[in-house]
Amino acid sequence: MIDTPVKQQNTAAFYGQAVASFAVALAATAIGIFQLEADPWVRAFLGIAVLYLVTSAFTLAKVIRDRQELGQKL
């Protein structure tokens, strides 16, 4: 029997929820860092750390997705 791959597609609502959730989390973190009672260099360091974490998370998600599309196991 031949297995036909099924292409899964997300709904617009799921996509919108994911984007909104990401935006709220990033905004809340930015506001928290901005309101932090610390020296400006400490807030700048935390801001850069958050940006690095976000880019690392996107890269990791892409690598995992690419591996899954190829059918490789982690």
Rosetta constraint file for C-alpha pairs under 8 A:
AtomPair CA 10 CA 14 HARMONIC 6.24 0.50
AtomPair CA 10 CA 15 HARMONIC 6.70 0.50
AtomPair CA 11 CA 15 HARMONIC 6.38 0.50
AtomPair CA 12 CA 16 HARMONIC 6.03 0.50
AtomPair CA 13 CA 17 HARMONIC 6.03 0.50
AtomPair CA 14 CA 18 HARMONIC 6.19 0.50
AtomPair CA 15 CA 19 HARMONIC 6.25 0.50
AtomPair CA 16 CA 20 HARMONIC 6.00 0.50
AtomPair CA 17 CA 21 HARMONIC 5.92 0.50
AtomPair CA 18 CA 22 HARMONIC 6.17 0.50
AtomPair CA 19 CA 23 HARMONIC 6.15 0.50
AtomPair CA 20 CA 24 HARMONIC 6.11 0.50
AtomPair CA 21 CA 25 HARMONIC 6.14 0.50
AtomPair CA 22 CA 26 HARMONIC 6.10 0.50
AtomPair CA 23 CA 27 HARMONIC 5.98 0.50
AtomPair CA 24 CA 28 HARMONIC 5.95 0.50
AtomPair CA 25 CA 29 HARMONIC 6.18 0.50
AtomPair CA 26 CA 30 HARMONIC 6.13 0.50
AtomPair CA 27 CA 31 HARMONIC 6.06 0.50
AtomPair CA 28 CA 32 HARMONIC 6.04 0.50
AtomPair CA 29 CA 33 HARMONIC 6.18 0.50
AtomPair CA 30 CA 34 HARMONIC 6.08 0.50
AtomPair CA 30 CA 47 HARMONIC 7.21 0.50
AtomPair CA 31 CA 35 HARMONIC 6.02 0.50
AtomPair CA 32 CA 36 HARMONIC 6.07 0.50
AtomPair CA 33 CA 43 HARMONIC 5.86 0.50
AtomPair CA 33 CA 46 HARMONIC 7.00 0.50
AtomPair CA 33 CA 47 HARMONIC 7.04 0.50
AtomPair CA 34 CA 43 HARMONIC 6.80 0.50
AtomPair CA 36 CA 43 HARMONIC 7.31 0.50
AtomPair CA 38 CA 42 HARMONIC 6.26 0.50
AtomPair CA 38 CA 43 HARMONIC 6.71 0.50
AtomPair CA 39 CA 43 HARMONIC 6.61 0.50
AtomPair CA 40 CA 44 HARMONIC 6.06 0.50
AtomPair CA 41 CA 45 HARMONIC 6.05 0.50
AtomPair CA 42 CA 46 HARMONIC 6.27 0.50
AtomPair CA 43 CA 47 HARMONIC 6.10 0.50
AtomPair CA 44 CA 48 HARMONIC 6.22 0.50
AtomPair CA 45 CA 49 HARMONIC 6.14 0.50
AtomPair CA 46 CA 50 HARMONIC 6.20 0.50
AtomPair CA 47 CA 51 HARMONIC 6.35 0.50
AtomPair CA 48 CA 52 HARMONIC 6.14 0.50
AtomPair CA 49 CA 53 HARMONIC 6.12 0.50
AtomPair CA 50 CA 54 HARMONIC 6.19 0.50
AtomPair CA 51 CA 55 HARMONIC 6.30 0.50
AtomPair CA 52 CA 56 HARMONIC 6.06 0.50
AtomPair CA 53 CA 57 HARMONIC 6.08 0.50
AtomPair CA 54 CA 58 HARMONIC 6.32 0.50
AtomPair CA 55 CA 59 HARMONIC 6.21 0.50
AtomPair CA 56 CA 60 HARMONIC 6.09 0.50
AtomPair CA 57 CA 61 HARMONIC 6.10 0.50
AtomPair CA 58 CA 62 HARMONIC 6.19 0.50
AtomPair CA 59 CA 63 HARMONIC 6.24 0.50
AtomPair CA 60 CA 64 HARMONIC 6.19 0.50
AtomPair CA 61 CA 65 HARMONIC 6.08 0.50
AtomPair CA 62 CA 66 HARMONIC 6.05 0.50
AtomPair CA 63 CA 67 HARMONIC 6.22 0.50
AtomPair CA 64 CA 68 HARMONIC 6.18 0.50
AtomPair CA 65 CA 69 HARMONIC 6.15 0.50
AtomPair CA 66 CA 70 HARMONIC 6.40 0.50
AtomPair CA 67 CA 71 HARMONIC 6.24 0.50
AtomPair CA 67 CA 72 HARMONIC 5.43 0.50
AtomPair CA 67 CA 73 HARMONIC 7.34 0.50
AtomPair CA 67 CA 74 HARMONIC 7.78 0.50
AtomPair CA 68 CA 72 HARMONIC 5.95 0.50
AtomPair CA 68 CA 73 HARMONIC 7.39 0.50
